[in-house]
Amino acid sequence: DWTKSPEPVFQKSIENSVYAPGHNSFFKSRGGEDWLIYHANSATGQGCGGMRSPRIQKFNWNPDGTPNFGIPVKTGVALIRPAGE
């Protein structure tokens, strides 16, 4: 059963300069990992225009079966490619 969380499950990270993350989707890598793709801004006040950039990061699952998206990753951080890709 789905239950709406009282708080956003994925939100901005001031320390990583990730603002307004949204319009996400999910995919599973060939190796079975779960990944989140979304767009976000790198500064406050950039709105919904051309400053938003696509972002991607792996996510995990909590013991209770809910997704744990973690903290948005800062741009310029090298990520390990999805397993099997």
C-alpha positions as CSV (number, residue, x, y, z in Angstrom):
1,D,0.0,0.0,0.0
2,W,1.2,3.5,-0.8
3,T,1.1,6.2,1.9
4,K,2.0,9.8,1.3
5,S,5.0,10.9,3.3
6,P,4.4,14.0,5.5
7,E,7.7,15.5,4.3
8,P,9.3,15.5,0.8
9,V,11.2,12.3,0.3
10,F,13.8,14.1,-1.9
11,Q,14.6,17.8,-1.4
12,K,17.2,20.5,-2.0
13,S,20.7,20.3,-0.6
14,I,22.1,23.7,0.2
15,E,25.5,22.2,1.1
16,N,25.7,20.5,-2.3
17,S,24.2,23.5,-4.2
18,V,21.2,21.5,-5.5
19,Y,18.0,23.5,-5.6
20,A,14.4,22.7,-6.8
21,P,14.9,19.0,-7.6
22,G,11.9,17.6,-9.4
23,H,10.2,15.9,-12.3
24,N,11.9,12.6,-11.5
25,S,11.8,9.1,-13.0
26,F,13.4,5.8,-12.1
27,F,15.2,3.0,-13.9
28,K,16.9,-0.3,-13.0
29,S,20.4,-0.9,-14.4
30,R,21.2,-4.1,-16.2
31,G,22.9,-5.1,-13.0
32,G,19.8,-4.6,-10.9
33,E,20.6,-1.3,-9.3
34,D,17.9,1.3,-8.8
35,W,18.6,4.8,-10.1
36,L,16.8,8.2,-9.9
37,I,16.9,10.7,-12.7
38,Y,15.7,14.3,-12.1
39,H,16.4,17.9,-12.9
40,A,17.6,20.7,-10.6
41,N,19.2,24.1,-10.4
42,S,22.7,24.8,-9.0
43,A,21.7,28.1,-7.3
44,T,18.6,29.7,-5.7
45,G,16.3,31.8,-7.7
46,Q,16.9,30.2,-11.1
47,G,13.3,29.2,-11.6
48,C,12.1,26.7,-14.1
49,G,14.0,28.0,-17.1
50,G,17.0,26.9,-19.0
51,M,19.3,26.8,-15.9
52,R,17.9,23.4,-14.8
53,S,20.1,20.5,-15.6
54,P,19.5,16.7,-15.6
55,R,20.9,14.8,-12.6
56,I,21.2,11.1,-11.9
57,Q,22.1,9.1,-8.8
58,K,21.7,5.6,-7.4
59,F,19.2,5.0,-4.5
60,N,18.6,2.3,-2.0
61,W,15.7,0.9,0.0
62,N,14.9,1.2,3.7
63,P,14.2,-1.9,5.8
64,D,10.5,-1.0,5.8
65,G,10.4,-1.1,2.0
66,T,10.4,2.6,1.3
67,P,12.9,4.2,-1.0
68,N,15.9,6.1,0.4
69,F,16.9,8.7,-2.2
70,G,19.6,10.2,-0.1
71,I,20.9,13.7,-0.5
72,P,21.1,15.2,-4.0
73,V,24.7,14.8,-5.3
74,K,26.7,18.0,-6.1
75,T,27.5,18.6,-9.8
76,G,31.0,17.7,-10.9
77,V,31.1,14.6,-8.6
78,A,32.1,11.5,-10.5
79,L,29.6,8.7,-10.2
80,I,30.2,5.0,-10.7
81,R,28.3,4.0,-13.8
82,P,25.2,1.8,-13.4
83,A,26.1,-1.9,-12.9
84,G,26.0,-3.8,-16.2
85,E,26.3,-0.7,-18.4
